């Protein structure tokens, strides 16, 4: 049942389809795994880069918002420095406290006009509730003779 040397030589030379498939599977398996690994790695890298870019943009937006709030606070503070003495004089005059005796009604009217000019020209910088309180204070302080 042994094959003759001639038959063995023929068997070694003949490649059947099974041998070809085994060789292809042996070669293609590592190449396929390598290709899939590269595709997955590239996808993950893109996701990480997009996430990092989004974080940088978010941080820039937060910093810009903080700078804008700081700038608005500084502007409001400078307006407050101009408005506070005028409001104090009007308050003192109408409630008879502080140096109210040194002020005349004409002085108070001039101060109210200055105050209104400052407040209404910078109305966009204040919240509606703040401006509503300012208007209520002025309405209370400068009621007409019938009220």
Secondary structure, DSSP 4 states (H G I P E B T S, - for coil): -PPPHHHHHHHHH---HHHHHHHHHHHHHHHHHHHHHHHHHHHHHHHHHHHHHHHHHHHHHHHHHHHHHHHHHHHHHHHHHHHHHHHHHHHHHHHT-SSGGG--HHHHHHHHHHHHHHHHHTGGGS-HHHHHHHHHHHHHHT--TT-
